[in-house]
């Protein structure tokens, strides 16, 4: 498939190019910080942002959480089917 936008710069406002399943982990950051999260089942997600803040946020199923995330914690995370969007 030809990508007509291949030569365009990818920015934070651009559509995502990669989606990676996330296993929450209290001891490890994501391999690559993401720019948003999506969840399959509503619940709370404890994250550490790229800026270093650790917070617990509620996410509705199918909704996007537009936050730059470095870590998704297992502790306090109840949402399932978490996907990091890059």
C-alpha positions in Angstrom: 0.0 0.0 0.0 1.3 3.4 -0.9 1.3 6.0 1.9 0.7 9.4 0.4 1.7 11.1 3.7 5.0 9.2 4.1 7.0 12.4 3.6 5.0 14.5 6.1 6.3 15.1 9.6 4.5 13.2 12.3 3.3 15.5 15.2 1.2 15.1 18.3 -1.9 16.2 16.3 -1.3 13.5 13.7 -3.2 10.2 13.6 -1.4 7.5 15.5 1.0 5.2 13.6 1.4 2.4 16.2 -0.8 0.7 18.7 0.7 -1.5 21.4 -1.0 -3.6 24.0 0.0 -2.6 27.6 0.5 -4.9 30.5 0.4 -2.6 33.6 3.7 -2.9 35.6 4.7 -1.2 38.8 8.4 -1.6 38.1 8.9 -0.8 34.4 8.2 2.1 32.1 6.7 1.6 28.6 9.3 0.7 26.0 8.3 3.9 24.2 6.3 6.8 25.8 2.9 7.1 24.2 0.7 10.0 23.4 -2.6 8.5 24.3 -4.2 5.4 25.9 -7.3 3.5 24.9 -9.1 1.0 27.1 -11.5 -1.8 26.2 -13.2 -1.8 29.7 -13.9 1.3 31.7 -11.9 1.8 34.9 -9.1 3.6 36.6 -5.6 3.8 35.2 -2.7 4.9 37.3 0.0 6.5 35.1 3.2 8.4 35.3 3.2 11.1 32.7 6.2 12.0 30.6 6.5 15.1 32.8 6.9 12.9 35.9 3.5 13.2 37.6 1.8 10.1 38.9 -2.0 10.2 38.9 -5.0 7.9 38.8 -7.4 8.8 36.0 -10.8 7.3 35.0 -11.2 6.2 31.4 -14.4 5.1 29.7 -14.4 2.1 27.4 -13.5 3.0 23.9 -12.4 6.5 25.0 -9.0 8.1 24.4 -7.0 9.4 27.3 -4.8 12.0 25.5 -1.9 12.1 27.9 1.8 11.4 27.3 2.5 8.4 29.4 5.8 6.9 30.5 4.4 4.1 32.9 1.1 2.4 33.4 1.0 1.0 36.9 -0.6 -2.3 38.0 -1.4 -0.9 41.4 -4.7 1.1 41.3 -5.4 0.2 37.6 -8.8 -1.4 37.1 -9.3 -0.7 33.4 -8.5 -3.6 31.1 -7.6 -4.0 27.4 -5.2 -1.0 27.6 -3.5 0.0 24.4 -0.8 2.6 24.0 -1.1 4.8 20.9 2.1 6.2 19.4 
